[in-house]
């Protein structure tokens, strides 16, 4: 009992020191048995954890769209607005739409518009027919060098349009290879090939240059075609023509729509081919803009024709988007 009594004060002392609210561990001025204070928090920036960022500090999404929109406005929309403004501001005074009325009433504008439309439509149809036939041969008819021809089409897309026109001039020009061979063989003074300076020569040059723009999406579509469908159709006795109409053509319609729409828009705005063929009697809308602005210095009329050309191109692009969306392109 005595030993227990002697150990009791020491144990009590240790318990009081270990107890958070004891006299030994409590700060001065606090009562014994009071609840311990929470651990002190260090202020942000003084060695403690950084304060959380407020949730409302994020920028709205439309703010991030301002830089590209401003760049687009400075590079494209502002010059376009200047063209529209010039078309509505005649140099000799008058109403805002006097230049439009004068241009629309002129015979040269109507002729240029008709020439541009029929050349673009004719070139598009020719490119679709020729491109579809050539793509069929490259994709489904095995021959040596088919892969190299497909790669060459990709390279051909980077060629400028005037380069193709110069090549045709070397072949079928007035002093070209075809006329030279004709005169050497028959001993006559002139050759018969003079169509490059006519609308048919421009049409041939445009078909030659723009056909690969139809072939490229067609070859991509043909590469995704399941060959098992062709094998099944062939095993059932279907002829090649029927296989093309019933199996290949439906799969190629989106690619044909995309390629044809692209060619149509590009032919409407083509300038280099018409200029380099030397077809003086062929006046398209881009050639009319060049003549009004550079040769005649009639800038309001040139801007009017440019606005019409832009409106037609944008309208065709909208039609292309609708057609391609419905076709699943």
Protein Blocks (a to p, Z undefined) as FASTA:
>chain_A
ZZmmmmmmmmmmmmmmmpmklmklpcehiaehiacdddddddehihpacddddfklpccf
klmmmmmmmmmmmmmmmmmmmmmmmmmmcfkgpafklmmmmmmmpmklmmmmmmmmmmmm
mmmmmmmmmmmmmmmmmmmmccehklmmmmmmmmmmmpcfklmmmmmmmmmmmklmklmm
mmmmnopabdfblklmpmklmmmmmmmmmmmmmmmmmmmmmmmpcfklmmmmmmnopafk
lmmmmmmmmmmmmmmmmmmmmmmmmmmmpmklmmmnopaklccfklmmmmmmmmnopakl
mmmmmmmmmmmmmmmmmmmmmmmmmnoZZ
